[in-house]
Amino acid sequence: MFWYLIKRLLLAGVTLFIILLVSYLMLRLAPGDPARSDMFIDNSGAGSLDTEKGAFAGNRAIREKLHLDKPVLTGFRLWFGAVIRHGDFGTSVVVDPGKPVTELIRERLPVTLSLNIWSILLTYLLAIVIGVWSAVHADGWFDRISAFGLFLLYSMPVMWVGLLLQAFCCEGGWLPIFPLKGLAPPDDGSLSTWERLAEQARYYVLPVLCLTYHGLAGLSRYTRGSMLEVIHCEYIRTARAKGVPEYRIIWEHAFRNALITLITLFGGLLPGLVAGSVLIECIFNIPGMGALSLLALSSRDYPLVMALFAFSGALTLLGVLLSDLLYVAADPRITLTGKRL
């Protein structure tokens, strides 16, 4: 176990290095850079020599700070060396000039986590119940209705659903039940603790719903398919012949062996915490990691983009490692060496 974890961590370190190198190369080789952004040009004195000199000096300082005046590999070596030696990912040059990018991520991460944790819990709880029940009662009325409804949900674009919910269910719409934007009510001190929690729940309903329905539709069908493969095996029929209660057959024998597919899909949940909520955070004006990622990419804020790539890559590798460990917990026949006993 110990040596397996050591090998996996070393492999993860090499993989993360390759991810960062490729990401940096793609950023540098793509046309444009932050130093040429219009945000650094003062148009108040357009045409004056002093303004042109100031803009040129500012652009040159930015290029030197980001090592854009050096070859690509040299720039990556300098950036990566600062990360390894001092844990310094740099400071933002566009989104919030002069502010460390780690602070920007630290400020936005709790917002995205609060949304996605609720979404993941609802997705897995509902998907497992719907998938197992559909498999146990395959081709029944519930299976047919749920299949139609889930495929319909899966075909609906998240952006379209979010905008439609805003038009119908938010303030200014036909049924103004939920707030239009944000994730928390203004704190004016007039609400009690329970009233504030109830009010804040109204802000979470629509974003969490938009984050949940698409994953629920896919995961429930995967659960149903995995259960159908297991539920007709010989050992399930043997357990029924021995008189084992049906609920124990379903949840202790069949579902445990069907968990392998769900665990595989679980590995992609952690990086989805950053990438999965980009559209939702933009639609509902939520200051989270998704909105920060979109802003960093659109403004070509290199230090922030590289920090987000590092964060997302680390989450992806952590999700894969957790999946491997959960395989062993779900199926004792699987060992950490990848061989079945």
C-alpha positions as a LaTeX table, in Angstrom:
\begin{tabular}{lrrr}
\hline
Residue & $x$ (\AA) & $y$ (\AA) & $z$ (\AA) \\
\hline
Met1 & 0.00 & 0.00 & 0.00 \\
Phe2 & 2.70 & 2.49 & 1.01 \\
Trp3 & 4.93 & 1.82 & $-2.00$ \\
Tyr4 & 1.94 & 1.83 & $-4.32$ \\
Leu5 & 1.00 & 5.31 & $-3.12$ \\
Ile6 & 4.60 & 6.49 & $-3.52$ \\
Lys7 & 4.72 & 5.23 & $-7.11$ \\
Arg8 & 1.37 & 6.77 & $-7.93$ \\
Leu9 & 2.37 & 10.13 & $-6.44$ \\
Leu10 & 5.61 & 10.15 & $-8.43$ \\
Leu11 & 3.71 & 9.27 & $-11.60$ \\
Ala12 & 1.17 & 12.00 & $-10.80$ \\
Gly13 & 4.00 & 14.51 & $-10.41$ \\
Val14 & 5.43 & 13.65 & $-13.82$ \\
Thr15 & 1.96 & 13.76 & $-15.40$ \\
Leu16 & 1.22 & 17.15 & $-13.84$ \\
Phe17 & 4.55 & 18.48 & $-15.12$ \\
Ile18 & 3.67 & 17.38 & $-18.67$ \\
Ile19 & 0.20 & 18.96 & $-18.35$ \\
Leu20 & 1.70 & 22.27 & $-17.27$ \\
Leu21 & 4.36 & 22.20 & $-19.98$ \\
Val22 & 1.84 & 21.54 & $-22.75$ \\
Ser23 & $-0.53$ & 24.17 & $-21.33$ \\
Tyr24 & 2.24 & 26.77 & $-21.22$ \\
Leu25 & 3.33 & 25.97 & $-24.77$ \\
Met26 & $-0.23$ & 26.32 & $-26.04$ \\
Leu27 & $-0.65$ & 29.66 & $-24.28$ \\
Arg28 & 2.61 & 31.07 & $-25.59$ \\
Leu29 & 2.16 & 29.82 & $-29.14$ \\
Ala30 & $-1.41$ & 31.11 & $-29.43$ \\
Pro31 & $-1.72$ & 34.58 & $-30.97$ \\
Gly32 & $-1.92$ & 37.55 & $-28.59$ \\
Asp33 & $-0.75$ & 38.05 & $-25.01$ \\
Pro34 & $-1.73$ & 40.18 & $-21.97$ \\
Ala35 & 0.80 & 42.89 & $-22.84$ \\
Arg36 & $-1.17$ & 43.73 & $-25.99$ \\
Ser37 & $-4.49$ & 44.01 & $-24.19$ \\
Asp38 & $-6.48$ & 47.23 & $-24.56$ \\
Met39 & $-6.81$ & 47.28 & $-20.77$ \\
Phe40 & $-3.26$ & 48.61 & $-20.50$ \\
Ile41 & $-3.77$ & 51.48 & $-22.93$ \\
Asp42 & $-4.95$ & 54.83 & $-21.59$ \\
Asn43 & $-7.16$ & 56.40 & $-24.23$ \\
Ser44 & $-7.61$ & 59.70 & $-22.37$ \\
Gly45 & $-4.65$ & 61.20 & $-24.18$ \\
Ala46 & $-4.82$ & 59.29 & $-27.41$ \\
Gly47 & $-2.31$ & 60.50 & $-29.90$ \\
Ser48 & 0.05 & 62.14 & $-27.42$ \\
Leu49 & 3.68 & 61.09 & $-27.31$ \\
Asp50 & 3.66 & 60.69 & $-23.50$ \\
Thr51 & 0.72 & 58.30 & $-23.68$ \\
Glu52 & 2.40 & 56.17 & $-26.33$ \\
Lys53 & 5.62 & 56.06 & $-24.33$ \\
Gly54 & 3.73 & 55.13 & $-21.16$ \\
Ala55 & 1.84 & 52.35 & $-22.91$ \\
Phe56 & 5.05 & 51.03 & $-24.46$ \\
Ala57 & 6.84 & 51.07 & $-21.09$ \\
Gly58 & 3.90 & 49.34 & $-19.41$ \\
Asn59 & 3.73 & 46.65 & $-22.06$ \\
Arg60 & 7.46 & 46.08 & $-21.83$ \\
Ala61 & 7.30 & 45.75 & $-18.04$ \\
Ile62 & 4.49 & 43.21 & $-18.31$ \\
Arg63 & 6.37 & 41.18 & $-20.91$ \\
Glu64 & 9.46 & 41.10 & $-18.69$ \\
Lys65 & 7.41 & 40.15 & $-15.64$ \\
Leu66 & 5.76 & 37.24 & $-17.48$ \\
His67 & 9.01 & 36.24 & $-19.26$ \\
Leu68 & 7.35 & 36.85 & $-22.63$ \\
Asp69 & 10.55 & 38.47 & $-23.88$ \\
Lys70 & 12.35 & 35.12 & $-23.53$ \\
Pro71 & 12.09 & 31.86 & $-25.48$ \\
Val72 & 9.10 & 29.67 & $-24.63$ \\
Leu73 & 11.01 & 26.91 & $-22.83$ \\
Thr74 & 13.08 & 29.46 & $-20.90$ \\
Gly75 & 9.90 & 31.22 & $-19.81$ \\
Phe76 & 8.40 & 27.94 & $-18.62$ \\
Arg77 & 11.58 & 27.03 & $-16.75$ \\
Leu78 & 11.57 & 30.35 & $-14.90$ \\
Trp79 & 7.86 & 30.10 & $-14.04$ \\
Phe80 & 8.06 & 26.45 & $-12.97$ \\
Gly81 & 11.20 & 27.11 & $-10.95$ \\
Ala82 & 9.42 & 29.81 & $-8.94$ \\
Val83 & 6.56 & 27.41 & $-8.29$ \\
Ile84 & 8.84 & 24.60 & $-7.10$ \\
Arg85 & 11.18 & 26.73 & $-4.99$ \\
His86 & 8.75 & 29.18 & $-3.42$ \\
Gly87 & 5.27 & 27.93 & $-4.28$ \\
Asp88 & 4.81 & 31.23 & $-6.13$ \\
Phe89 & 2.34 & 31.01 & $-9.03$ \\
Gly90 & 2.72 & 34.73 & $-9.69$ \\
Thr91 & 0.33 & 37.64 & $-9.53$ \\
Ser92 & $-2.57$ & 38.52 & $-11.75$ \\
Val93 & $-1.88$ & 41.04 & $-14.50$ \\
Val94 & $-5.41$ & 41.56 & $-15.88$ \\
Val95 & $-8.21$ & 40.19 & $-13.68$ \\
Asp96 & $-6.95$ & 41.79 & $-10.45$ \\
Pro97 & $-3.53$ & 43.35 & $-11.19$ \\
Gly98 & $-0.92$ & 42.77 & $-8.51$ \\
Lys99 & $-2.94$ & 40.25 & $-6.49$ \\
Pro100 & $-1.48$ & 36.74 & $-6.01$ \\
Val101 & $-3.38$ & 34.23 & $-8.10$ \\
Thr102 & $-3.52$ & 31.79 & $-5.19$ \\
Glu103 & $-5.55$ & 34.36 & $-3.23$ \\
Leu104 & $-7.95$ & 34.78 & $-6.15$ \\
Ile105 & $-8.49$ & 31.01 & $-6.28$ \\
Arg106 & $-8.84$ & 30.80 & $-2.49$ \\
Glu107 & $-11.54$ & 33.47 & $-2.55$ \\
Arg108 & $-13.56$ & 31.87 & $-5.36$ \\
Leu109 & $-13.16$ & 28.18 & $-4.47$ \\
Pro110 & $-15.62$ & 28.04 & $-1.50$ \\
Val111 & $-18.38$ & 29.46 & $-3.70$ \\
Thr112 & $-17.94$ & 26.76 & $-6.34$ \\
Leu113 & $-17.55$ & 24.03 & $-3.72$ \\
Ser114 & $-20.79$ & 25.01 & $-2.00$ \\
Leu115 & $-22.64$ & 24.69 & $-5.30$ \\
Asn116 & $-21.03$ & 21.49 & $-6.55$ \\
Ile117 & $-21.14$ & 19.56 & $-3.28$ \\
Trp118 & $-24.92$ & 19.90 & $-3.17$ \\
Ser119 & $-25.11$ & 19.03 & $-6.84$ \\
Ile120 & $-22.95$ & 15.91 & $-6.47$ \\
Leu121 & $-24.91$ & 14.69 & $-3.44$ \\
Leu122 & $-28.25$ & 15.12 & $-5.21$ \\
Thr123 & $-26.94$ & 13.60 & $-8.44$ \\
Tyr124 & $-25.62$ & 10.43 & $-6.82$ \\
Leu125 & $-28.49$ & 9.93 & $-4.38$ \\
Leu126 & $-31.20$ & 10.35 & $-7.01$ \\
Ala127 & $-29.28$ & 8.51 & $-9.75$ \\
Ile128 & $-28.64$ & 5.48 & $-7.56$ \\
Val129 & $-32.27$ & 5.22 & $-6.44$ \\
Ile130 & $-33.69$ & 5.74 & $-9.96$ \\
Gly131 & $-31.12$ & 3.46 & $-11.61$ \\
Val132 & $-31.51$ & 0.60 & $-9.14$ \\
Trp133 & $-35.30$ & 0.78 & $-9.15$ \\
Ser134 & $-35.36$ & 0.85 & $-12.97$ \\
Ala135 & $-33.10$ & $-2.19$ & $-13.16$ \\
Val136 & $-35.06$ & $-4.19$ & $-10.59$ \\
His137 & $-38.33$ & $-3.36$ & $-12.39$ \\
Ala138 & $-36.91$ & $-3.39$ & $-15.92$ \\
Asp139 & $-39.40$ & $-2.66$ & $-18.71$ \\
Gly140 & $-42.02$ & $-1.66$ & $-16.15$ \\
Trp141 & $-43.97$ & 1.58 & $-16.18$ \\
Phe142 & $-41.44$ & 3.37 & $-13.96$ \\
Asp143 & $-38.53$ & 2.26 & $-16.14$ \\
Arg144 & $-40.24$ & 3.46 & $-19.32$ \\
Ile145 & $-41.33$ & 6.82 & $-17.93$ \\
Ser146 & $-37.98$ & 7.50 & $-16.25$ \\
Ala147 & $-36.08$ & 6.56 & $-19.43$ \\
Phe148 & $-38.13$ & 9.01 & $-21.49$ \\
Gly149 & $-37.79$ & 11.79 & $-18.90$ \\
Leu150 & $-34.06$ & 11.28 & $-18.37$ \\
Phe151 & $-33.24$ & 11.21 & $-22.08$ \\
Leu152 & $-35.28$ & 14.38 & $-22.47$ \\
Leu153 & $-33.30$ & 16.05 & $-19.67$ \\
Tyr154 & $-30.00$ & 14.83 & $-21.11$ \\
Ser155 & $-30.80$ & 16.44 & $-24.47$ \\
Met156 & $-31.48$ & 19.89 & $-22.99$ \\
Pro157 & $-28.50$ & 22.31 & $-23.14$ \\
Val158 & $-27.58$ & 23.65 & $-19.72$ \\
Met159 & $-27.35$ & 27.25 & $-20.93$ \\
Trp160 & $-30.81$ & 27.11 & $-22.51$ \\
Val161 & $-32.36$ & 25.60 & $-19.37$ \\
Gly162 & $-30.70$ & 28.20 & $-17.13$ \\
Leu163 & $-31.92$ & 31.12 & $-19.22$ \\
Leu164 & $-35.39$ & 29.60 & $-19.46$ \\
Leu165 & $-35.60$ & 29.19 & $-15.68$ \\
Gln166 & $-34.51$ & 32.79 & $-15.24$ \\
Ala167 & $-37.21$ & 33.99 & $-17.62$ \\
Phe168 & $-39.99$ & 32.01 & $-15.95$ \\
Cys169 & $-39.06$ & 31.58 & $-12.27$ \\
Cys170 & $-36.89$ & 34.55 & $-11.30$ \\
Glu171 & $-37.63$ & 38.12 & $-10.34$ \\
Gly172 & $-39.16$ & 39.93 & $-13.32$ \\
Gly173 & $-40.44$ & 36.67 & $-14.86$ \\
Trp174 & $-43.85$ & 35.03 & $-14.96$ \\
Leu175 & $-43.45$ & 33.34 & $-11.58$ \\
Pro176 & $-40.95$ & 35.41 & $-9.53$ \\
Ile177 & $-40.08$ & 32.86 & $-6.85$ \\
Phe178 & $-36.29$ & 32.81 & $-6.99$ \\
Pro179 & $-33.63$ & 35.55 & $-7.13$ \\
Leu180 & $-32.26$ & 36.45 & $-10.54$ \\
Lys181 & $-28.56$ & 36.38 & $-9.68$ \\
Gly182 & $-26.07$ & 35.88 & $-6.88$ \\
Leu183 & $-25.72$ & 33.16 & $-4.27$ \\
Ala184 & $-26.50$ & 34.94 & $-1.00$ \\
Pro185 & $-29.03$ & 37.58 & 0.15 \\
Pro186 & $-27.76$ & 41.00 & 1.27 \\
Asp187 & $-26.79$ & 40.93 & 4.94 \\
Asp188 & $-28.67$ & 43.86 & 6.46 \\
Gly189 & $-29.14$ & 42.24 & 9.88 \\
Ser190 & $-32.94$ & 42.18 & 9.66 \\
Leu191 & $-33.26$ & 38.41 & 9.22 \\
Ser192 & $-32.98$ & 35.76 & 11.90 \\
Thr193 & $-30.71$ & 32.76 & 11.45 \\
Trp194 & $-33.47$ & 30.47 & 10.16 \\
Glu195 & $-34.93$ & 33.17 & 7.92 \\
Arg196 & $-31.52$ & 33.82 & 6.44 \\
Leu197 & $-30.96$ & 30.10 & 5.78 \\
Ala198 & $-34.35$ & 29.85 & 4.09 \\
Glu199 & $-33.62$ & 32.93 & 2.02 \\
Gln200 & $-30.19$ & 31.63 & 1.02 \\
Ala201 & $-31.74$ & 28.29 & $-0.01$ \\
Arg202 & $-33.78$ & 30.22 & $-2.60$ \\
Tyr203 & $-30.52$ & 31.40 & $-4.18$ \\
Tyr204 & $-29.20$ & 27.83 & $-4.43$ \\
Val205 & $-32.23$ & 26.13 & $-5.96$ \\
Leu206 & $-31.89$ & 27.08 & $-9.62$ \\
Pro207 & $-28.06$ & 26.90 & $-9.93$ \\
Val208 & $-27.97$ & 23.51 & $-8.20$ \\
Leu209 & $-30.86$ & 22.29 & $-10.34$ \\
Cys210 & $-29.02$ & 23.28 & $-13.53$ \\
Leu211 & $-25.83$ & 21.59 & $-12.31$ \\
Thr212 & $-27.66$ & 18.41 & $-11.30$ \\
Tyr213 & $-30.13$ & 17.42 & $-13.99$ \\
His214 & $-27.64$ & 16.64 & $-16.78$ \\
Gly215 & $-25.40$ & 14.45 & $-14.59$ \\
Leu216 & $-28.45$ & 12.78 & $-13.03$ \\
Ala217 & $-29.76$ & 11.75 & $-16.45$ \\
Gly218 & $-26.48$ & 10.13 & $-17.49$ \\
Leu219 & $-25.49$ & 8.56 & $-14.16$ \\
Ser220 & $-28.89$ & 6.95 & $-13.56$ \\
Arg221 & $-28.71$ & 5.16 & $-16.91$ \\
Tyr222 & $-25.18$ & 3.97 & $-16.16$ \\
Thr223 & $-26.44$ & 2.67 & $-12.80$ \\
Arg224 & $-29.32$ & 0.87 & $-14.46$ \\
Gly225 & $-27.04$ & $-0.74$ & $-17.04$ \\
Ser226 & $-24.55$ & $-1.91$ & $-14.41$ \\
Met227 & $-27.31$ & $-3.35$ & $-12.23$ \\
Leu228 & $-28.85$ & $-5.22$ & $-15.16$ \\
Glu229 & $-25.51$ & $-6.89$ & $-15.89$ \\
Val230 & $-25.19$ & $-8.05$ & $-12.28$ \\
Ile231 & $-28.76$ & $-8.86$ & $-11.35$ \\
His232 & $-29.00$ & $-11.80$ & $-13.74$ \\
Cys233 & $-25.79$ & $-13.48$ & $-12.58$ \\
Glu234 & $-25.74$ & $-16.98$ & $-11.10$ \\
Tyr235 & $-24.85$ & $-15.89$ & $-7.56$ \\
Ile236 & $-27.91$ & $-13.61$ & $-7.46$ \\
Arg237 & $-30.17$ & $-16.52$ & $-8.38$ \\
Thr238 & $-28.38$ & $-18.66$ & $-5.81$ \\
Ala239 & $-28.97$ & $-16.05$ & $-3.11$ \\
Arg240 & $-32.67$ & $-15.93$ & $-3.96$ \\
Ala241 & $-32.84$ & $-19.75$ & $-3.87$ \\
Lys242 & $-31.35$ & $-19.70$ & $-0.38$ \\
Gly243 & $-34.08$ & $-17.35$ & 0.80 \\
Val244 & $-31.95$ & $-14.22$ & 1.27 \\
Pro245 & $-34.21$ & $-11.16$ & 1.64 \\
Glu246 & $-34.64$ & $-9.22$ & $-1.58$ \\
Tyr247 & $-33.35$ & $-5.93$ & $-0.15$ \\
Arg248 & $-30.12$ & $-7.65$ & 0.89 \\
Ile249 & $-29.75$ & $-9.23$ & $-2.54$ \\
Ile250 & $-30.18$ & $-5.86$ & $-4.25$ \\
Trp251 & $-28.08$ & $-3.63$ & $-2.00$ \\
Glu252 & $-25.46$ & $-5.97$ & $-0.51$ \\
His253 & $-24.79$ & $-8.30$ & $-3.43$ \\
Ala254 & $-25.91$ & $-6.74$ & $-6.70$ \\
Phe255 & $-25.32$ & $-3.05$ & $-6.04$ \\
Arg256 & $-21.87$ & $-3.55$ & $-4.54$ \\
Asn257 & $-20.70$ & $-5.30$ & $-7.69$ \\
Ala258 & $-22.33$ & $-2.63$ & $-9.86$ \\
Leu259 & $-20.38$ & 0.10 & $-8.07$ \\
Ile260 & $-17.34$ & $-0.29$ & $-10.34$ \\
Thr261 & $-18.94$ & 1.80 & $-13.10$ \\
Leu262 & $-20.02$ & 4.52 & $-10.64$ \\
Ile263 & $-16.54$ & 4.65 & $-9.12$ \\
Thr264 & $-15.01$ & 5.08 & $-12.58$ \\
Leu265 & $-17.30$ & 8.04 & $-13.22$ \\
Phe266 & $-16.47$ & 9.46 & $-9.79$ \\
Gly267 & $-12.90$ & 10.11 & $-10.94$ \\
Gly268 & $-14.11$ & 12.92 & $-13.18$ \\
Leu269 & $-16.10$ & 14.71 & $-10.49$ \\
Leu270 & $-13.23$ & 16.61 & $-8.86$ \\
Pro271 & $-12.01$ & 18.42 & $-11.99$ \\
Gly272 & $-15.65$ & 19.05 & $-12.80$ \\
Leu273 & $-15.81$ & 21.27 & $-9.72$ \\
Val274 & $-13.95$ & 23.90 & $-11.75$ \\
Ala275 & $-15.03$ & 23.29 & $-15.32$ \\
Gly276 & $-18.59$ & 22.11 & $-14.81$ \\
Ser277 & $-20.04$ & 25.33 & $-13.43$ \\
Val278 & $-18.63$ & 27.87 & $-15.91$ \\
Leu279 & $-21.93$ & 28.47 & $-17.72$ \\
Ile280 & $-24.05$ & 28.35 & $-14.57$ \\
Glu281 & $-21.89$ & 30.87 & $-12.74$ \\
Cys282 & $-21.97$ & 33.22 & $-15.71$ \\
Ile283 & $-25.76$ & 32.92 & $-16.18$ \\
Phe284 & $-26.56$ & 33.50 & $-12.50$ \\
Asn285 & $-23.69$ & 35.96 & $-11.94$ \\
Ile286 & $-22.02$ & 33.82 & $-9.26$ \\
Pro287 & $-18.41$ & 34.77 & $-8.39$ \\
Gly288 & $-16.95$ & 31.26 & $-8.39$ \\
Met289 & $-14.14$ & 29.30 & $-10.01$ \\
Gly290 & $-16.03$ & 28.83 & $-13.28$ \\
Ala291 & $-16.49$ & 32.55 & $-13.81$ \\
Leu292 & $-12.88$ & 33.16 & $-12.79$ \\
Ser293 & $-11.64$ & 30.58 & $-15.32$ \\
Leu294 & $-13.63$ & 32.15 & $-18.13$ \\
Leu295 & $-12.41$ & 35.62 & $-17.22$ \\
Ala296 & $-8.78$ & 34.47 & $-17.02$ \\
Leu297 & $-8.90$ & 32.72 & $-20.40$ \\
Ser298 & $-10.66$ & 35.58 & $-22.18$ \\
Ser299 & $-8.20$ & 38.17 & $-20.81$ \\
Arg300 & $-5.12$ & 35.96 & $-21.35$ \\
Asp301 & $-4.03$ & 36.40 & $-17.73$ \\
Tyr302 & $-1.13$ & 33.93 & $-17.98$ \\
Pro303 & $-0.27$ & 33.51 & $-14.26$ \\
Leu304 & $-3.91$ & 32.94 & $-13.34$ \\
Val305 & $-4.53$ & 30.60 & $-16.26$ \\
Met306 & $-1.47$ & 28.50 & $-15.39$ \\
Ala307 & $-2.51$ & 28.34 & $-11.72$ \\
Leu308 & $-5.97$ & 27.16 & $-12.78$ \\
Phe309 & $-4.43$ & 24.54 & $-15.09$ \\
Ala310 & $-2.27$ & 23.31 & $-12.20$ \\
Phe311 & $-5.26$ & 23.20 & $-9.86$ \\
Ser312 & $-7.48$ & 21.36 & $-12.37$ \\
Gly313 & $-4.72$ & 18.90 & $-13.26$ \\
Ala314 & $-4.06$ & 18.12 & $-9.60$ \\
Leu315 & $-7.78$ & 17.54 & $-9.01$ \\
Thr316 & $-7.96$ & 15.20 & $-12.01$ \\
Leu317 & $-5.02$ & 13.11 & $-10.80$ \\
Leu318 & $-6.42$ & 13.05 & $-7.26$ \\
Gly319 & $-9.77$ & 11.85 & $-8.61$ \\
Val320 & $-8.09$ & 9.00 & $-10.50$ \\
Leu321 & $-6.15$ & 7.96 & $-7.39$ \\
Leu322 & $-9.29$ & 8.01 & $-5.23$ \\
Ser323 & $-11.07$ & 5.89 & $-7.84$ \\
Asp324 & $-8.33$ & 3.25 & $-7.69$ \\
Leu325 & $-8.56$ & 3.13 & $-3.90$ \\
Leu326 & $-12.35$ & 2.87 & $-4.03$ \\
Tyr327 & $-12.09$ & $-0.06$ & $-6.46$ \\
Val328 & $-10.29$ & $-2.04$ & $-3.76$ \\
Ala329 & $-12.89$ & $-1.08$ & $-1.13$ \\
Ala330 & $-15.79$ & $-2.05$ & $-3.41$ \\
Asp331 & $-14.37$ & $-5.32$ & $-4.73$ \\
Pro332 & $-11.94$ & $-7.31$ & $-2.51$ \\
Arg333 & $-10.82$ & $-9.29$ & $-5.56$ \\
Ile334 & $-9.12$ & $-6.17$ & $-6.94$ \\
Thr335 & $-5.66$ & $-5.41$ & $-5.60$ \\
Leu336 & $-3.65$ & $-2.20$ & $-5.80$ \\
Thr337 & $-1.38$ & $-3.85$ & $-8.36$ \\
Gly338 & $-4.31$ & $-3.97$ & $-10.78$ \\
Lys339 & $-4.64$ & $-7.78$ & $-10.66$ \\
Arg340 & $-7.76$ & $-9.67$ & $-9.69$ \\
Leu341 & $-7.38$ & $-12.35$ & $-7.04$ \\
\hline
\end{tabular}
